[in-house]
Structure formats: C-alpha cells, structure tokens
Amino acid sequence: MKPTNIVVAIDGTSASGKSTNARMVAQALGFIYVDTGAMYRALAWHCLQKKINIHDPKAVASMCRRWKTTLDCVDQKVRLLVDGYYPEKEIRTVAVTEATSLVAAIPQVRKWMKEKQRECLRFGNLVMEGRDIGTNVFPETNHKFYLDATLHERSQRRAAEGVLENLAARDQRDSQRADAPLMIALGAVVINNSGLTPEQTSGMILEKLKGRMGNGSTS
C-alpha cells in the first residue's frame, strides 16, 4: 500500500551529510523532518540508563517492547519521547553513539523502529533520513536518495564535530548486519558529496525532486 503523503527518503553512510541535508530539504519543501537515527539513539540511551546489557540482543529487544514512547511533532520535526521526555542532548554522547550501532543491528529492534517510523506519516509529508528508509521503511516511495563521501572526508567531518569514531568499522557493521543492511535502494539517486557544501548537495536533491514532483510523481 502506498503512503497517502509524500516521503523523501535520504539514506547514506555515517557523516555523509544526511541530517544536515534532510533538514535543509524539509525546510525548503515545507515538509516534516524525521531523524530516524535519533530514535535508535534514544533506545541506546534508555538501555544505558536502565543498565541493560547492550551486548545482549534478547535483553535489548525486551526493553524495546516494554519502554513507553510517544511521537510528537514540534517545529516541523518529529521527536520520539521516552516516558514523555525528549533526551535531545543525552543521545549525542560518545557512549550513546557507540551503543547505537549495537542496538540497531538487532532484528526485533529494527522491526519495532520500522513500525514507529511509518507512523510518522500521520504528521504529513516527510523527509526521513537514515540507513534503510528507501530499502526497508518506505521502499514504495519514488523519492529515494543515497548520500556518500570518501572515508577521509567523512572522518574529517566527524573530527570537526569533536567526535572520534571508527567510520570504517561502522560502515562494515551497517552494511553486514543481517536485518535491513545499509545498501543503495533500487531507484535511488546516488550523490557523492565529497568537496560539496550542504547547500550544493541539498540543491541537487531539490532539483531532482522538482523534476519528479513536477511530473506528478509524488507517491
């Protein structure tokens, strides 16, 4: 079944500019912005808070089934609240970053997240960014993009943010996980934005969308 509202799916590797460009595209179109990575981070943070062993898939899956969450939309951005609270700053710590890729590889977690992410349609037209939006969450959308850049440039971007992360290892975990691995979705527009500014990258995405939506391809 095709979604009633428009979904723009922006997938890609770590530090490829997904978040920055998704926000810019959403603002330009007047769409709702959804950061799916923040949802996985919220679960990782919650597990750490509750002393759940993040190396135990069954324990994490059990917590994912039991935690109390709600979706809300503030300033055109969807947020996943945990017990009514949005841990905006807490989910950006190094510890949470390291834990996120572990919890995100658990099939039961990805199934739960997919259902929750598809619920976001109730807020309106979406620009949703992540690693499996075009392949798993909204494979039916006609508006799929995949962002990438060289490992060197992505590492520099992370360093500029004050974050030390082994991106090569992260890429390997994301692409080799058994459930919904990172891959280029069928029909996705691939953009290597090495050396490009966010304005240039988002401009390319918007130009493609303008052509497609202008032809009535809005599903």
N, C-alpha and C positions, 0 to 999 in steps of 0.2 A: 504493500500500500504506500503510495507516495504521500509525503507530508503536505499539509494544506499550505503552510507558509514556506517561504524561500529559505534554503540552507546553503550557506557558503562554507565549504569545508577547507580548512587550511592545516595541512599536516606537514611534518618535516622533522629533521634531526634536532638535537639539542643545540641551542644557541644559533639557530638558523634564522631567527627573527620572527618566529610565528606570532608571539604575543604582541610585539610592537606593531607588526603589520596588520594583524587581525583587528586590533583596536582602531587603527587608522582607517581601515576599510569599513569597519562597522560605523564609525563616526561619519564617514563620507556618505554612506548609504542611508544612515538613519536606522540601522539595524541594531539588534541586541547582540552584545559581545559575550561569548562564553569561553572561559579558560578552563578546559577540562583537566589540565594538569593541576590546577588548584584543588580540584575535587580529590584527586589521588593524594595530593599533599595533605589535605585535611584528614584523610583516613590515616596516613602515616603518622601525622602529629597526634591524632587521637590515640592510636595504638601505643605510641611512646608515653603519652600522658597516663594511660591506664596500665603501663608496664606489661604490655602484650609482647611476646617474643616475635619480632618481625621476621625471624628466620623459620618460624613455624607456620606454614601455609594454612593449616586447619584452624589454628588459633586466630589468625588474621581474618580468615573467611567467616569464622563465627562472630567476631566483633563486627564485621561489615554487615552481617544480617541483623545484628542487635542494636547498633548505635542509632540514636534518634536524630534524624536530619530533616531539614526542610529547604526548599528552594525559594529564593525571593529575587526580585529584580530591582536594583537601585541604580539610578543614573545610567540606565540602558546597559547595565552589567548584571549578569546572573551570578548569585552567590549561593554556596552551599553552607547552610548554617548547621552547626553541631550543638545540640541542646540549646538552640536559639541564639548561638553566638557565632560570629564570623571571625576566625583566627587569622586575620589578614597578615599581620606581621609574623606571627608564630610559625606559619607554614613556610617561611622563607629562610629558615636557619639551615646551617650546614648539616646538622643531624637529621632534619626532616628531608632534606634533599637526598641524602644518602639512603634513607629508609624508603623513599618513594618508589625508586626503581624496583625494590624488592616486593613491596606490596602490589605494585602494578602488574607484576608478572603472574599473579595468582588468578587462574581462570574464573573462580567464583566472584572475585572482586571485579574483574572486567565485565562479567555478566551484570552484576548489580549496577556498575557505573553506566553501562550502555543504556539500561532502562531509565536511570535517573537523567542521563543526558538527553535522551529522546523526549523526556517530559518537558524539557526547556522550550519546546515548540509552542507551548501554551502562552508564552510571553510575546510571541510574534516572529518576524523574520530574524534569522540568526546568522551571525558569523561565528563559527565554532572552530577553535584551534586545538590541536592535539597531535596524537600519533596514529590514530586509527579511525579518524572521523569519516574519511572517504571510503575506507575499506570495510569498516565494521559498524559504526554507529549510524551513519547516513549514506550507505552505499548507493541509494537511489537518487541522490542529488546530482544534478548536471553541472554543478559549480564546484569542482574539486581542484585544489592547488597543492603542490608539494614543494616546500622550500628547503634549500640546502646551501651549503657553502663549504669551502675547504676546511679540513680539520684544523689547520693552522689559524685561519681567520676566526673560526668558532671558538677556539681556545683563547684567542686574544680578547674576544668579546666577553667571555666569562671572566677572564682576569681583570678586565676593565671594570667589571661589576664587583670585584673583590671576592670572587668565588673561584676556588681551586677545585676543579672537577676533572676526572679522567674521562674525557668525552669519547675516546676510542672504545673504552670498556663499556660506557653507557650505550653507545651505538650498537655494540655487539649484543648486549643484553636485550635491547629493544627489538633488534631485528631477528634474534634467535629464540625469543620466547615462544612457547607452544601455542599460546592463545593470542589472537589478533596481533601478530608481529608488525613492527614498523616496516611498511613497504609502500611503494607508489601505487595508488589506486588506479584502476582501469579508467582511462579517460582523463586523468589528472593533468593539469598544466604544470610542468616542472620548471622551477625558477631557481637557478644558481645565483645567489645574490652576493657572491664574493666581490668586494670592491664597490658594491652599490649602497646607496643611502636608503634608509627606510622609506623616504619619500619616493625614490625611484622604484623601489620594489612594490610598494603599495600602489603606485601609479600604474605599473604593469598589470597588477591584479585587477584594478578598477577598469582599465582599458579592455581587458578580456571580458569582464562582466558586462560592461556597457554593450559590447558587441553581441553577447549571448542574450542578455535580457531584452535588448532592442529587437531581437528576432523572435521574442515571445517565449524563449526557453527559460522559464522561471521555476521549474519544479526542482 
